[in-house]
């Protein structure tokens, strides 16, 4: 089987301190490495005898490599390499790992955070909205937020997108960077953040040749793109509601980031938090109409069921 190994290279080109970190790993998935306050950490896709291919991390502390540990027990069994490795990013003691996996036949892009130099990781947050292809990257925007790039496919096509994800579980609306070929010839898009500017590079296949494309976004561009999304998708939702016959007072329509509204929402949440009526956690929640309470996504068992599709025919009333 394929192994993960580590070595240091001196300024003279000598290879020293070579170590085997894991004796059985996924053959083709790329690995990722970062330097923490404790030392280097390597993140990769493991491979068990049962063909479970989950994401693992292994750290070097004081010159000694520790035992590898799972970032999260996805339990993804696949009899072949998905060619879809993880990415790790570091900011002080904080780490973020993003990766592709499959759970209950649903392809996912996850991100998980660590606040202790990678000794442990929190529950994963789902990033994708549609069927994920993966090819992820992640970078810190600031101490508490990261940008995750990933590929997903919807009813129209395959897209390279980014989202902002925070330690408290908040996930922004997606920004579509480009339509992209879903084949392996496009490789793995790369993401870097330098001086608060977001750089993304990806491969397109044009005229029988691979070509690199790139884009640069800063924080102002990021907010601008969110408003562009709101103008497009938000208006589509309102249009659909109007076609369904909703007779709301549309002059009072509001968006989460509207000035005044976002401040009011923040104030209410802070007041409720101080009164201990709500609490802060990393888990997304759903309202259960039967239990009459909120339940975490981690507590929800996803199950596909056969339903019914009803058509309603409206008859026109003709006055003679």
Protein Blocks (a to p, Z undefined) as FASTA:
>chain_A
ZZdddddddfkopaehiacfbfbdcfklccdddddfkbccdddddddfkopacdddddde
ehiacddddfbagkpacebdehiacddddehjbccddddddeehiacddddddfegolac
cddddfbfbdcebjpadddfblmbccdddddddfkbccdddddddfkopacddddfbdcd
fbfklopaddddeehiacddddddeehiacdddddddfklmmmmmmmmmmmmmmmmmmmm
mmnopacdfklgccfklghjlmmmmmmmmmmmmnopaccdfbdcdddfklopacdfklpc
cdddddddddddddddddZZ
